[in-house]
Amino acid sequence: MTNAPVVDRLRAWTTLVVLPTGPLPRPTVRNYVFDVVLALVIGVASVGYAVDSQDVPARVVVGGLIAPVPPLMPPEPDPGAVFGAVLVAVVAAVALVLRRRYPLAVLWVVLYATSVTPSDTPGLTFYSCAVAAYSAAAYSPHRPPALASLVVAVLAVGVFRDSELPVVPNQYVPLLILVPLIVAANGLRTWKVRTDEGLAQVSALEREQAEALRRAVEHERARIARELHDVVTHHVSVMTIQAGAARKVMAVSPDQAQGALLAVEAGGRAAMTELRHVMGLLTMASPEPGGPGPADLAPQPGLAQVEALVARVRDTGVRVESVVRGQLRPLPSGVELAAYRVVQEGLTNAVKHASGGSVVVTVEYGVDFLRVEVVDTGGEAGPGAAVGNGYGLIGLRERLAVYGGTLEARARVGGGYRVAASIPVEASIAVEAR
């Protein structure tokens, strides 16, 4: 029992060391082609070194100085030794083909080849070991084992071997200077180009976001303008008719005048309530002490408030009949608000242009649609008939278009006017879900 924490700690450390910190690299075809060419070049150079190393003259120490002593006869090369050296060089070079896909495994293979390489021929695996070490440091997702393997590679090549490292011939020195400079310059240029492209993409994204924000602000302003138009037009029209009726009967029938003025007061209060709600959409809570908070904001009107709307219009003297068809069911709030605004606009038009006529409001709950219709029989133009500008119908069409609905508003053949809207329920639910 006392060893359980130690075992758990060892297991956690083992997991930390063994598990990769990222996915294995996935080289492209171009990477594989480059690695094959690199392995071929290193392999050819290493094999050539393995063959030529058998002809190097013996070296002896004379007076503390190292000097070559040519033998009386050239030594006979050992075929077995040459074959072994070539095999080690080929294995170390061929492993580099997979240096990007399995960098740590390639480094281990090259280190093993280095460990069996004779101490007097370090050139057999030196270049392969250098490339494998770089690949493990750059591409391996197993960071702790990779770092440990790199330390082992440095010790194996540079510390624990008595042989001299390969010397670069003079004719290759310019290449060792120019090639890194060219690669570095090309990498710097590529980095600069990608940085400029990234900055351009960021600037374009910022412009797109600013444009989207501007369009959203314009859309919100248009929506609030439609709300204000619907609220003010309807209630002010009703209040104007009620005030005119009160003025006409005030001298002869004070009771009727009082009733009309009470209707004006009720319409004004309803208008203020809806206006408070619309303005509350901009500031859901007032920062000022005593200002209206979220609890003071009434919910947006819906189909449940259609009867109250019809009753207010009926109080103006317009004969209004309300008909509901189909099975009542809850609908998205935006759809109910749009349907309510259609009824409100139709009744407003009737109050303005069909004084003395009758109006029928129909709300039909279909299987996959909601239909709202306001039909009046026509009549005399009211006091507010001359102030219409058609913005109400334009706003309704835009409001309904959001939910895939359509609006039909036209004069009837036998007289009067008809405003009808149809909203697909499934499409509207999808819009609300977004």
N, C-alpha and C positions, 0 to 999 in steps of 0.2 A: 504493500500500500504506500510505503514511503517513497518508492521509486516512481510512482505514477506521475508526479509533477515533472520529474527529470525526463521521463519518456515523452511526455507531452511537449516539453520544451524542445527536446531533440527533434521530434517530429515536425514541430513548427519551423525550426531552423532548416531542416531538410527540405520541407516544402518551399520555403523562401528561396533556397539555393537552386532547387531542381526546376521549379515551375518557371516558365518563360515570363518575361515582363511585357511581351507583346507578341503579335503573330509572326510566324516565319516569313521571311521575304519571299516574294513571288517574282522572280526575274522575268523579263520579257525575252522574246526571241533575239532581239538585238543584244541583250546582255549575254545570253548564252553564246552567240556568235563571237562576241568580243572575248569571252573567257576561253573559248576553244582556241582562238588564235593566240591568246596570251599563253595558254598551257603548251601549245605547239612550239612557240618561240623559246620558252624556258626549257622545255623538254629537249629541243635540238641543241641548245647551248649546253645543257647539263650533260647530255650524252657525249657531245664533243669533248667536254672537259673530262668525262670519265675515260674516254679512249686516250686522250693526249696525256693524261696524268701518269700513264704507265711508262712514258718515255722521258720523264723528268730525270735529269742526272742526279746521282746521289749527292748529299751535302754532308760535309764534315766540318768540325770546328778546328781551326788552325790559329793558335795564338790568340784565342778569344774572339776571332773573327770568323764569320761564316763564309766559306768559299767553296765553289763547286770543284769537284775533282773528277774529271772525265775518266770513266773506266776504260780498261784496255779493250773491252769488247762491249757493245751495247747489250743491256740485259734483255733476256727473252721475256716478253710479256706473258703473264699467267692468264690463260683463257678463262679460267674459273673466276679469277679476281675481276677481270674486265666485265664478264657477264653479270656478276653481282653488283658492281658499281653502276652499270647501265640499268639494271633492274631497279635499283634504289632510285636513280635519277628519274626513270620513267614513272614509277609509282607516285613520287612526290609531285611530278609535273601534271600527270593525268588527274590527280585529285583536285587540281585547281579548277577544273571544268565546273564543279559543283560548289565553288567557293561562296557564291551568293545564296544558294538555296540552303546549304547545310554548312555554314561557315565554321562552326565549332568542331564538327566532325572532321572537316578537311584539315583544320589545324592539328587535331590529334593524329591524323594519319601522317601528316608531314613531320610532326615531332617524332613519331615512331621511326620514320625513315631516317630522320636526323640522328636518332640514338644509335642506329645500326651502321651509320656511315663511318668509315675509317677516319681517324683523327687527322691523317695527313691529306685528306681530300675533302675539305669543307665545302668546296664549290658545288658538290653534287646536289645538295639540298638547300644551300644558303638562300638563293633567290626565291625558291618555292616557299621557304619558311617565312621570308619577309612578306611575300604577297599573302600567304595564308594568315599571318598575324594581323596584317592590315584588314583583311576581310572579316576576321573574327571580331575585331574592335569596331568595325563599321556596321556590320549587318547582324551579328548574333543577338537574338532576344534573350539569351541566357547570360545575363551580365556577370553574376559572380563567378560561374565556371569559366567564362571567357576571360575575365581579368586574371584569374588564377593561371589559366593556360598561357596567357601572354607573359606572365612573370616566369613561368617555367621555360618558355621559348627563349627569353632573353638570357636566362641563366645557362640553358643548354648550349646556346650558340656562342655567347660572348664571354662566359665566365668559366665554365667547367670544361672547356676544350683548350688544349695547349696549342693547337694549330693556328696558323695565321689565316685570317679571313681572305677571301678572294680579292685580288687587286684588279681594278678596272683598267683595261688597256688605254693608252693615251688617245687613240683614235676615237674612243667612245666618250671621252670627257665632254666635248662640246654637246653631244646629245644629252648627257646627264644635266647639262645646264640649260639648254634651249628647250628641251621637251617639258620640264616642269614649268618654265616660264610661259610657254605657249598654253599649257593646260591651265595654269593659274589665270592668265589673261582671258582665256575663253570662259573659264568659270566665273570670273568677275563680270564679264560682259553679260553672260547668261543671267547671273544674279541681278544685275542692274535692269535688264530687260524685264525679268519677272517682277522685280520690285515696282517698276513703272506700270506694268500691267495691273499689278495688285492695287496700286494707288488709283489707277484709272477706274478699276472695278469698284473700289470703295467710293470714289466720287460719284460714279454712276448710280450706285446703290443709294447714296445719300440724296441724290437728286430725285430718284424714284420715290424714296420715302417722303421727301418734302412734297412731291407732286401728289402722292397718295393722301398725305395729310391735308393738303389744300382741297383735294376733291372731297375728302370726308367732311371737312368744315363746310364746304359749299352745299354738300348733300344735307348736312344737319341744319344749315340755315334754311334751305328750301323746305325741309320737313317741318321745321318750326313755323315758317311762314304759312304753310298750308294749314297747320293746326290753328294758328291765330286767325287765318281767313275764315275757316269753317266755324270757329267759335263766335267770332265777332259778327260775321255776316248773319248767321242765324238768329242769335239773340237780339242783336240790334234791330233786325227787321221785325221780329215779333214785338219788341218794345215800342218801335215806331208806330205800328198798327194799333197797339193797345193805347198808347198815348193819344193818338188821333181820335180813337173812339171815345176816350174819356173826355177830350176837349169838346166833342160834338154833343155829348149827352150830359155834360156837367151842369148846365142850367136847368134842364128839364127833368133829369133823373140822377140825382146825386148818388143813389145807391149803386146804379150801374157804373157811374164814373169811379166810385170808390173801388168796385170790383176790378175795373180795368187798371186802375193805378196799382192795386195789389198785385195784379198779374205782371205789370211792368217791374215792380219791386222784385217779385220772384224770378223773373227773367234776368234781371240785373245780378241777383245773387248767384244764379246758376252760371251766368257768364263769368263772374268773378272767380267762382270755384274752378271752372275749367281753365281760365287764364292762369290761376295760381298753379294748377297742375302743369300746364305747358311750360311756364317759366321755371317750375321746379325741376323740369328735365335738364335745365342748364346748371342749376345749383341745387343739389338734392338736400343740402342743409345750409341754412343761413349762418354766416359767421358772426352776425350781429346779435347782441343779447336781445332776447325777446322775439327774434325773427322766426319765421315759420320753419319748422324742422321737418324731417321725413314723415313724422306721424300726422302732420297737418295737410299732407298732400293726398287728395282723394285719388283712388285708382282711375285709370282711363275708362271712359264710358264704353259699354259694349251693348250687345243685343238685349241684355236685361234692362237697360235704361230706355229702350225704344218706347215702351208704354208711357213713361213719364214725359218723354219728348213729344209724343203724340198728344198727351193731355195738355201740355202747355200750348201747343198749336191750336188744339180744339177750343181753348179758352179765348182765342182771338176771334172766334166766330166762324172759323173754317170747319166744315164738316169733314172729319177724318175718321176713317174706319181702318182698324188694324186686323190683319189676318196672318196667322201662323200655320204653316203646313209642314207635314213630316214629323219625324221624331226628334224632339229637342235633345241636343247633346253638347257638351263643352267643346269649344273650338279655341285655337290659339288666340291670344289676346290681340295680336296685330290684325287678325282677320275680323274679329268682332268689332274692333275700332274702325276698320275700313267700312264694314257693313253699316255701322252706326252713322258714319259720316255720309254715306250714300243716302240714308234715310233723312238725315239732317239737311243735306243739300236739296233733295227733292221737296221736302216740306218748305224750305226757305223759298224755293222758286214758286211753289204754290201760294205761299203767303204774299209774295211780291206780285205775281202775275195772274192769280186765279182767285181773287177776292170774290166771295159769294158762291164759289163752286164747291165741289166735294173732292176728297182725296181718298185713295185706297192705298194703304201700305201693306205689302205682302212680303213675308219672310218665309222662304221655303228651304227646309233642310232635306237635301237630296242624299242619295247613297254616297256619292263621291263629290258633291258640290254644294255650295251655298248660294242661293239666289235671293236677291233683294230687289224689290220693285216698288216705285212710287208713281202712281198714275193719278192725274187730276183731270177734271172735266172741263177745265177752262173757266174763265170769269173775267171780271174787270181787273185792270192793273192797279196795284196798290201804290202807296206813297213811295216805296223804295224801288219801284220797277226801273226807274231811269238810271240807277247807279250801278247796275250790273256790268261786269267786265269780262265774264266768262272764265275768270281764273279758278273759280270753284270747280268747274268740270275738268279743267286741265289738271288741277291738283288731284282730283279723284282718280283720273286715269293713271297718273303716275303712282299713286298710292296702291291701286289695284294691280298695276303691272308688276310690283314687287312680289306679289303672291301668285302671279300667273293669271290674274283675273282680267275681265273685260268690262267695259262700260258702254251702255247704249243710252243716248239722250237725244230725243227728237220729238217734234210735234206730232200729235195723233191726227189721223185723217178726219175723224169726226169732231175734232176740237180738243183742246187741252194739250197736255204734255206728259211724256213718259220718260222716267229715268230708271234704268234697270242695270244691275250688276250681277255678274256670275263669277264665283271664285272656286277653283278646284281645291278640294280639301286636302288631298294627299300632297299636292305641290306646296300648299301653304304650310303644312306641317313640316315639310322638309326645309322650307325657308326659315321657319321659326327655330328649327333645330340648329341651323348654322349660326 
